[in-house]
Structures are given as C-alpha cells and as structure tokens.
Amino acid sequence: LLYTIKFEKSMAGFAHLPEELLECILSHLSVISELQCAAQVCSLWRKLCISIFRKKFDAFNLQSKQGKFVWRRCPKGDPKTNLHFISRNIRSRTSASQLNIPSPRIMHGVAFHNETIYIYGGETSSRTSFFNDMFGFNVLEQKWTKISVQGVPPTPRSAFSLTQFGDNLIVTGGFILSRISSIRPIDQFYDDIHIYNITESIWYKVGNLEKMRSSHQSLNLSSKSDSLKLVLSGGMHQLFQMSDTIEVCHLNLVDGKYIKHCSQSFTCPYTRRDHTLTKIDEFRFLIYGGLTRVDDESNKFFHRIDAWLIEFNSSYKEVKFISITVNNMDVYNGMYPLSVSDCVRVKDSLIYFQRYNYIKECLQYPHLFELDSERKPTGDEMYRQDFYHTFILDISDVLINHSISWLLVPKNPPKFTPRNSLFHRTIVAGDSIYLFGGYVLDPRTKQAADSNDLYKVDVFRQMS
C-alpha cells in the first residue's frame, strides 16, 4: 500500500510537468519500439508522442533528402574489455571465433527482435565455405554473442530468405554453388522450410515448398499470431532457371509449433530474382525491380525497373496484378542501385545503401527500357566508387495513384561511410539502420575481400 501511494505521488508530480518538458523527456524514447507504448498511457502522452513522431519523421525526411547520414562502426568483441579490431595487426592476430563474432560473409540472413540483431548463414565470395551458424548483436549493449541452438538447423546455405514473425525466424530455400571442384561446380538448391524459435532457441522443420527456390524474397501477410501466410516471390528454381511464380504458404500453430497447412501458386508478370518485396497491408504487397534473363538461351541478366502491386482477395485464392508507374526515373541520370534486393523501409520510404550502377543494358537492349538509349554516363557520374550512395524510393502514393517515385539525394559523400560492398544486409533496429557484411573492394589496393564489419547510421536524431 505504501509503495502504491508513493508511486501515485510520483506519477502525479510527473503529470504536472510542463508539456514542453514532458515532450523533451519523451523524445528520448525509441520511435520504433518505445514511443508507441508510451502513447497508450493517457491522452496527453498520446498527443505528445504523435507530435514527436511527426517531428522526427520530418527530420528524417530532411536528413534523407540532404544525404546527411552519419555512419559509425560498431565495436567487435566486448566493449567493456575494448577487445575489437583497431589495427591490421590485431586483425591478423585475433580471429572472429575468438571474439564470438560472425566470420566474414555475404548473402546471409538478418532479422531484428527484442533489441537483438540476428545474423544467420551465408557464404564466402570464393564459395569455398557456407554457414548455418547464428549470431546475435545486442543494440543496447553493443555486444556480439554466438548463439547456441538446439534441434537440427538447416544445412549450410546462402541466398535463402529469412522472415521474422513474432518469436520465430523462418528460413526458406537457398542454395549451395561450390567452387571446390575444379572440374564442375557443385550446385544444390533447397525447398525446405525451417523455423527457429527465439525464446526456446530451437530449430524445427515445417515442410517443403512446391519448388526449390534461391535468391527469392519473402514476407508475412498475416496479422494473427496463430497463423502465418508466408509469401515467396521470384528467385531461381535451378541454375539459370528463373521463377515467375508467387507461392503462398499457409502455416498454422499446432502444439506450440507451426505446421504447414497448404500452398498456393500464382503466375506473376515476368521472371525476376533479387528484387524488392514490400508489404503494404494484409492483402497487398509491392514488387519492384530485380534481375531477369535476357532470353532463355542466354545466361546474361539485365536489371528490371518495373513495379507491380499484388492484391489478394480475403481467402488468398485469387490475385490481381496492378502495374505501378515509376516516376522520376531520370532523377539519378541513369544511375540506380546495383542491387535492389536489400533495402530498409522507414515509414513510406525504401532506402538503399548501394554502389550505383549506370544501366548499361539500356544501350545494349534499348527495347527493354524507356530511358534514353543514346545517353552515356559522364565523368562526374562515374567518380568515387569507394563510398555508398543513398537511393530513396517513395511509396506513399502506391495505393492512391498507383505510382512510386525516386527521390533525389545529393551525391556528396559524408565524412565517413562504410567501405563499398555487395551482397551486404541492412536492417532497421531501434532508431538506427545497421549494415553488416558484404563483398568489399579496397579502393587503395584494388583487392576484394569479404567483410564482417557492422555499421550503423542513426535514422531519428535526437530533437534539439
């Protein structure tokens, strides 16, 4: 009773604070995970949280359009003992396994849950090693941990899809293309579905897809905790055999485990892999870009620049494809992200941190593009390949006018950016965007190597 009285008195004092001071205190909460909870306390807090939410998003939009992202490198090892790579000498003496951090890798999976970033699987760019290990990075403690798991994990693989749903991580498909054999590469594609329960730290197999898939994208459309509607789009069924199907897997929670109930497949416009897949609501999602083969006889790929809105009916048995107009295609003067498979979504913006790629295919295959096939990149457009460019795709108009738009971001590089890489992974965690791994080209030595560096950029800066 005494504790209750003291608590009520302290809350009464807190409630009598001026709104300006209370807003300043609440502005220190995380926009992603904490501000929504604080908005449920009372009507005043709700009003202040909405105001903070809008101000921080406005500041983010301004920060994005000006290209003023401030990158920082996260420590490796235990920050308390300061055991992390600070020079090449330490890098050569201290291995990743000694620090309990992921080894350098590409084409891995990444997810965020309960203040922890999970890194799973992947491969080395030499394709001599494939992984099925799990690591966690606590964003509050800024510390890596190697996670000990129970059950039977998926076999080592890369180019799979990793979807987070509640306390579960769902791994589907993937492949191994090994270069160990000098005579003929060994390729193995997978069609299995595995779920990792974060709370119990255990793996279990759910079932199989209708076809083997790799380099595909997946997301969950369900809003219920006892059922999962996993949508898989595009990818490859076999080496150079592209997929033009969307598969919807229905998983039901039975005795604490998700069991596959059924699957449905739909044919979508054009084959593609390594594309953008974004959830709009429970029945709609957006597909953008990706790679597709020039023709059935060629092993060459070109970049797609089209967008489609996919709508399901309430039973998910019928689907409708709506062509989406992509505005401002010339805003970057023909330069676009080299890969659109990895992006993060912040409100109505899709953000890509990528090396840029002038669409040379429009010169080679002008009938496939609406761009000016005679224009060539200028010297200014080909400069500074050693830092990331920021590309932003605005999808706020996708339902109203069936259009999306590229936003112009200045090309001036910040003082520090991560070393430019391919096949890295990015994710929104807390109020920051994190970037891990990738295939890095050192601009000084002109040598390439895999990375296990973790970088962060603050999305929502503290309000002044």
N, C-alpha and C positions, 0 to 999 in steps of 0.2 A: 504493500500500500504506500509506504514511504517513497519507494522508488517511482511509483506511478505519479505521486504528487510532484516529485522533483522533475520528472520527465515532462509533465504538463506545464510546469512553470517555465522550464527551459524552452519548450515549444512556443509558449505564449510570448516569451521575450523575443524569440526568433520571428514570430509573426508580426511583431511591432516594428521590425526594422523598416527603414525607408525602402520603397520599391527599387530605387536606383542601386542601393547597397545589396539588396537581395538578388537583383538581376546580376550584379557583378559576381556574387558568390556562386550562383547557379551556372554562370558562364564557364566555370572551371570544369563542369561535368562533361563527360564524353557525349558528343552528338549522336554517335551510333548506338551506344549501349545504355547510357545512363539518363540522358535528357528525357527520353520517352517515359521512363519510370517516374521521374520527378514530376512530370506533367500530370500525373494521376493523384497527387497529394490533395490539391484543392484548386478552386477556380482561379485564384490569384497566381499560383505556381504555374498552372496551365497557360495563362495568358503570357507570363514572363518567359516560359520555356518556348512557346511558339515564337515570341519576339526574338529570342536568342537564336532559335533555329533559323529563322529567316535572315537575320543579320550575318550569321556565319556562312550560310549558303551564298548570300550576296558577295561576301568577302571571298569565298572560294571561286565564284564565277569570275570575279575581277582578277584574282590570282591566276586563274587558268588562262584567261584571255591575254594577260600580260606575260605569260610564261614564267612567272616568278616562283617556281617551285624550289624549295630549299632542301637539298638532299643531305643525308647524313649516313655514315656507315655504322652499322650495329656491331658491337663487340663480339668477338669469338671467344668461347671459353667462359669462365666465371668472372664477371666484372669485379667481384669482391677481391679476387686474387690478382686481377689485372692480367690474367693469362689469355692473351689473344695475340694475333699476328700484328706486330708493329714494324717488322722489317723482313727483308728477304731471308736473312739469316735464321730468324725464328721460324719462318715458313718452312725452311728446309729441315729444321731440327724437330719440329713438332707436327705430328700427323693429325689428321682430322679425328681419327679414332681415339687418340689420347685426350682430345678436348671434348669428346662426345658431341661432335657436330657432324652434319651431313658431309660426305665427301663430294668433291666437285661433280656436277651432273647437269644434264639437260633433259627436256621433255618429261619432267616429273609432274607429280600432282601436288596441289596446295589447297588447304582449307583453313578456316578460322572458326574456333568455337571456345567460348569461356576464357577469353584473354590469352588463348594459345594458338599459334600458327602451326599447322601440321604439314610436314613435308614427307611425301611418300614416293618410293620407286624412282624410275628414271633410268638413264643410261649415260655412258660416256660418249663423247662425239666420235671417238675411234671405234665405237661399237664392239669393244672387247670386254666390257663389263655392263651388266644390267643389275638393277637393285629391286629389292622388295622390303627394305628397312623403313622404319618410321622414326621421325624426329619431331620434337616439339620446341617451339621458341615462345617463352612467356614474354608478352609485350610489356608487362608491368615490371618484372624483374630484369628484363633484357638478358635472358639466360637460355642457353640451349640445353636440351635433355634428350638422350636416346631412350625411346620408349620400348619397354619390354612387353611383348604381346603374347597372348595365349591363342589357342586354336591353330588352324592351318591357314597361313596367309596366302594370297595369290602368288603364283610363280613370278620370279623377276621379269619385269617388262617395262616398256615405255609407250608413249603415245596412247595412253588409256584416258578415260575420263574419270574425274573424281568429283562427286557431288555430295555436299553436306546437307543432312536433313535431321534436325533435332540433335540427338546424341549419337548419330550414326554417320559414317563416311561410306559412300557407295562407290566401288570401283567396278567399271565395266570395260571389257575388251582390252585392247592393247596389242602389242606385237614385239617380237624379237627379230632383228635383222643383223645377224652376227657376221663380222668380217674375220673371224678367227680362221676360217678355212680359206686358203689362198686359191683353191680350185673353184669353189662355188659358194656364194654367201648362203648361210642357213637362215631361212625365214620361217617364222611361226606366228600365225595370227590367232587371237583368242576370242571366244564368245561367252565367257563365263561372267557371272555377276557375284561379287563378294561384298559383304558388309562388315565394317569394323565398328563395334560398339565402343565408344569412347569411355563410358562410365565403367564398363566391366573389362575394358582393354582386351577384347577377344574378337577374333575373326571367325566368320562362318560363311559358307557358300549358300547362295539363294537359289540359283538356277542358271539358265543359259539364255542368251539372246537368240533371235531367229537366225541371224547370220553373224559371222565373225566381223569385228569392226576394229579399226585403229584410226588415229588422227581424227576422231569424231568429236562432237560436242554433246553435252547432256545437261539437263536441268530438271528440277522437280516442279510440277504444276500444282500439286495437291496442297491444300491448306489444312488438312486433317492430320493428326498425329498417328492414327491407326491405319492409314492407308497412304501409299506412295505411288504417284503417277510419274514415272521416270520417262522423259522424252529424250531419245537419242537421234541425232541428225547427222547425215552425211558420213564422211570418212572413207576408208578403203576396206573392202572385204578380203581382198588378196593383193599382192604386189601389183600396183598399177591398175587394179580393178576398182574403179570409183563407185561410190554408193549414191543413189538418187532417192533414197527412202528415208522416211521418218518412222521410227518404231516407238510405240508407247507401251511400256511395261507396267502392269498393274501389280503392286506388291501389297499384301495385307499382313498386319501384325497378328501373329498367332503364337501364343505361349511365350511372349517376350521376344520373338524373332520374326523378322519379315520374311514371308514366303511368297514366291512368285505365283500369281493367280492366272494371268493370261497376258498375251501380247497382241498388238495390232500394228500393221504396217501400212503406210501410205506413200505413194509416189509423189515427190515434190519437184518443182522446176529445177532442172539442171543438176548434174553431179557436182559435188564440192567436198573439200576437206579443209581443215584448219581455218574455219570460218568463225564468225561471231554469232553466238546464240544468246538472246536476252529475253528474260521473262517480262511480259507486260502485265498480265494478271493470270487468274486461274485457268483461263481458256485460250489465252493468246500469247504468242511469243514472236520475236523478230529474228530473222536470219539476214546476215549481211556478209557479202564478200566471200573470200576463201580462194582456194586453188582448184582448178579443174584441168583435165587433159585437153590438149588441142584437138586431138581426134583419137579414135580407137586404136589406130596403128602406131601412134607416136607415144613416146614416154616423156614428152615435154609437157610442162604445165604453164598456165597463164593465170593471172590474177583476175578474179571476178570483181566487179564493182556494182553489182545489183543488190537490191534489198527486197525482202518479202515478209509480209505479215501473215502468220498462220493462225487460223481461228478454228477451234473445235466446238462442236455442239456439247450440250450438257452431259451426254453419255460417252463422249470421246469416240464415237463411231463414225462420225462424218467430219470432214475437214474442208476448209476453204482457204485458197491461196490468193492474197491480195498483193499486187505489185506496188512497191513503195518508191516514190520519187526521191532520188538523192540529190539535194541541192548543193550549190557551191562546189561542184566537182573541180573547178579550176582555182579554188582558193589557195591551194598549195602549189599552183603552177605545175601540175602533173606529178607531184611527189606525194606518196601515200605510205602508210605503214608497210614495212616489208612483210609483216605477218599480222593478220587481224584475229588470230585465234586466241591471243592473250590480251585482255583488256580488263579494266575495272569499271564498275558503274557507281557513280555518285549522283544520286537523285536522277535527273534526266540527261546526264552526260556520260558517254562512254569514252574513257580516257585510255589512250595507247601511248606507252613509252617505247619507242622503237627507232631503229635505224630507218631512215627514209629510203624509198625506192622509187626512182623515176620509172613510170610504166613504159618500159621499152617495148612491151608487147604491142602497144598501140601503133608502133612503127612497123612491126612485123605482121600483125594481124589487125589492120585498121577496121575491118568489117565487124570486129567484136566490140568496138568501143565507140562512144560518141565524142571522144576527145579529138583535138586537132592532131591528126596523124603526122603532120609535117613539122610540128614544133619540136625542137631539140632542147635538152637541158642546158642552161647557161653555166658559166664557170662558177657563179655565185651559188647555184643550186647544188653543185657537186662538192662544195667545200665542207671541211670539218666533219669527217665521218667518225670521229672518235668520241662523240657525245650523243646522248639521247635527244631526239626531237619529241615534242609533245603534240599529239594529234587528238582533237576532241570532236566527237560526233554527237550532235544534239538530237535526241529522240523525243522531245516534248511534244512534237506535232504529229507523231506517228498515228494516233487514233483519230485526230480531228481532220487533218488534211492529207493523211496518208503520205507523209513526207518526213524525211530526216535531213539534217544539214551539217556539213562540216563547218567548224568554227576556226577562224584564222588565229593562230598562235604565233607570236614573234619567234624568229629563228635564233635570236641572240642567246647564246648559251649562258647558263648561270655560272657562278664561280666554281662550283663543284658538281659533277654528275657522276653516276656510276659509269664504269667502263662499258662501252657499247657492246651489246651481246645479242645473240639469237637464241631462241628456244628457252628463254627465261620464263619465270612465272611471277605474276603480280597479284596482290590481293588487298582489299580494304580490311584493316584490323584496328579497332578503336577509332581514333581520329586521324589515322595515318594510312598511307599506301606503302606496302612493303614489296620489294623486288628481290628475288632470290635466284641464284644460279645463272646458267646460260653459257653460251659458247662465245668467248671473248677474244677479240683481235687487239693485240697491243700495238698502238699506232707507232710506237718508237722502234720496236724490234720487228714488226710485221709478222710476228708469230702468234698463232692461235692456241688457246688452251681453254679448258672448262673451268668454271668458277663455282665456288661455294660461298661467295660473299653475299651478305644480306644488307640491303639498303632500305632506308625509309624516307618518306617525304611527308611532311605534315599537311594534311588536307584542310583542316579547320584550325587556323591560327587563333591564339587567344585574343579576345576582343580588347582593344585598348580603352 
